[in-house]
Structure formats: C-alpha cells, structure tokens
C-alpha cells in the first residue's frame, strides 16, 4: 500500500530506513554490500556504507557489517577467501566511504594510518541554522557523561579548557578533565537555505560522535535528524524551525522519523599510491537537499 500523497510517501520512506537492513538474511546483506563496492585491490575493499547499518553487533541488533565480512569476502573473491577485516568505524546512522582490509596485516597498516592522522576524511552534513563564522576550526575536548533526566543515559559532551569569568567576562583557563579526549574538527559552509546549512567537515581527530557534538554544542548547529544531540537533558525528537518543516512537508510531530544527515563523502588513503575515494550522498540526503533548496557544490 503506497500512499498517493508525496508527503506521506516521503514519511514512509524515512521511517523504513532504519528497519530495512535489520530484516534481511545475512547473505542478502552481504550481496547488498557487494553491490555497493566502490573499489577493490589485493589489499582493500572500499564500500559505500548504507544508512542504519551498525558496524558492530550489540543488544537488539540482528545484522551488522562485522558479521557478514566472511560472506562478503567469499562473494567478492572465491569460496576460499579469508574474511575481510574492519579498519575503522562509522556510526550506524552515518553513510558513505568505508574501508575494509583483505588481511590482518593490511588492516593493521590502515588502522595505524588512521591513528597517526594520515587519512584525510571529508564529511557532508545538513545542519540546523548557520555557523558563525561560516568557516573555521572547533577545537574543544570531548568527554562522555551520564545525563540525569527522567531516563538515565550517556552522551558525549564538551569539556572546554577555558571559560569566561562571570565578574568581567575575561577568558580564563580551567582545570583539564582527565577523562576528556582532545578533539579537532574543521568546517566550512557550502550552502545555506530554509534555516539550514550544508557543511563540509574534516575531523582531524577521531573521537566518538565528535562531529555531532562539535556541531551541536560547539557551534549550536545540530545535524538535521540528530535527535540525540539536539537537547542535553532529555531524549526527545529534534525541534525544527517552521520554515524547515514547511520545506520538508513535515509536521513537528513526525520529526522523529528524520534520519541523521551525516555522510562520509570522501576519504584519501596514502597506501603505496595515493588513493582517493568519493561517494555520493544517499537518495534521502539528496532529496532533503532538493526540498531545502540547498545546492550541492560541483566537485
């Protein structure tokens, strides 16, 4: 039963996004990933990671990338192929370029490149609001904290090294939180419309949820569909500006169906030669760009 009303159809598509890949057989999932292979050589396989697919298993997760790596390896090579190895991770809701290694040695080599910050990663995100300034670097440490609210949960948050002195507004250094990890994100605005912006992001460090936290709490521009980091003390759907809702043809009560609009757009890997992988945003992301009248920059 496909709804005739385009707004209803769009809503149906969005709410199905997360469920789709959790309900397929592992062999089907491996086949989907095979079809999304961007590049392969004797060392690596590069895939375009779909939305809503976790990299690792966990409670309530039926399908994840790690579990189908042996099947995928056989489909790509032959029945005797060794399982593929994970080299880095993307959040369940993040789409885009992901590198897998064909051997343990290759995986260790690539993990080291990530660790020593030799891999250049470029993300695209649609965010609420407009960052000020429109281009810059967010360099604020991040720490995981327990949030006291009606439902106990954990979130990554900022642990700044400086604050403003209340009496005269001067900047003063504060004691470093020993659990905080240093985190650096470059950003620049590519387009702005409908109370939203399209940003290009380059995380220099790789802290959990770094881009989401820096954008929401550092710049005050949470990612569209980031229901976790749009509030601090509550777990609730993101509150969207009137104009954004109108352009998306959504009611606020349906905002919870909006997926996270964060895409790993490009990855440069210095592996022997310089390998450069670019991945178009998924269909839902492209549709949102069109609805919000945000123009994709021509590469």
Buried (B, 14 or more C-beta within 10 A) or exposed (E): EEEEEEEEEBBBBBBEBBEBBBEBEBEBBBBBBBEBBBEBEEBBBBBBBBBBBBBEEEEEEEBBBBBBBBBBBBBBBEEEBEBBBBBBBBBBBBBBBBBBBBBEEBBEBBBEBBEEEEBBBBBBBBBBBBBEEEEBEBBBBBBBBEBEEEEEEEBBBBBBBEEEEEEEEEEEEEEEBEEBBBBBBBBEBBBBBBBBBBBBBBBBBBBEBBBBBBBBBBBEBBBBBBBBBBBEEEEEBBEBEEEBBEBBBBEEEBBEBBBBBBBBBBBBBEBEEEBEBEBBBBEBBEBBBEBBEBEBEEE
